[in-house]
């Protein structure tokens, strides 16, 4: 665990000293992936971080997604890669935190460089995205910090294990959850998401839709995944889940921007993921999170413009890949790993005593098929020849085929 953190910090230092940012960043992420196989919990992290099998899966996913996103950057400035490595380090530490002090610091280490990345293009939409994300993100962080302060006042501890112990103020834990729901883009804390997705540079949007999404959901799992106190917030989670599914489904219907459409799709999928917290089934949540983030990376690797109409310019191979990825998001064959993940979440919610919410989510997911199929239809409107990052798309396609044909491969890593 310490070795991976030192590798990333070393990559930042080497980039500052010698330049060659793209090469050093890719080598740093590759080295981190190699070190992951032998990583163990280090005494220096005791009390603040843990390195369980669940954390190991999330770390592997974050590093793999980051390596894929790096191929989407075109002639990026050196500062891009430095900020990106800072975000990755914050994401890794965030999902491994078991202490609220380390959790908040890790969250800010992820968020502050991300604000700069969103505003890194020399155009007005990017600047607006950065400012909007910074202002709304500051509100989310302040809410989270206030909740942590109240939590300490009630329990006298910053340890997350105290969330499920004794009598707690529901206000403090509720504020913590509100701050985290903002980070994942759940309704009613979602207003920033479509605008920031659309205004940010395409590679940064891809990074937010994959790595940052995994880190935010992983943060929710770190705080509430093992907490028995979560039962007191089931009504709040249920309402947020239903609203997220509803807004995500209806909001994407009339979008002409592929980024905004994927933003509303993300809101819908966050609503589905929140159902796992009603059932307490974190394994199914991680399974679906892996499939969803890989599919999102595959889609972003194929697009080069924000307009849906421009998808018709893609080459035939890329159109086929885009079609398969969109069908995967919709939960339709032939890539059925997403369908397996959604089914496990819905079945878990039904078994936990929430059949109404599960059925509503299932119906909304069926309605959402409309706008996924619309994207597919538009992409095939005319013959195109535009190429994109086909390599990343093919690798993602191979992984989804593997997990669809043999879901136990991924399940054996998560459900052990």
Secondary structure, 3 states (H helix, E strand, C coil): CHHHHHHHHHHHHHHHHHCCHHHHHHHHHHHHHHHHCCCCCCHHHCCCECCCHHHHHHHHHHHHHHHHHHCCCCCCCHHHHHHHHHHHHHHHHHHHECEHHHHHHHHHHHHHHHHHHHCCCCCHHHHHHHHHHHHHHHHHHHHHHHHHHHHHHHHCCCEHHHHHCCCCCHHHHHHHHHHHHHHHCCCCCCHHHHHHHHHCCHHHHHHHHHHHHHHHHHHHHHHHCCCHHHHHHHHHHHHHHHHHHHHHHHHCCCCCEHHHHHHHHHHHHHHHHHHHHHHCCHHHHHHHHHHHHHHHHHHHCCCCCCEHHHHHHECHHHHHHHHHHHHHHHCCCCCCHHHHHHHHHHHHHHHCCCHHHHHHHHHHHHHHHHHHHHHHHHHCCCCCCECCCHHHHHHHHHHHHHHHHCHHHHHHHHCC
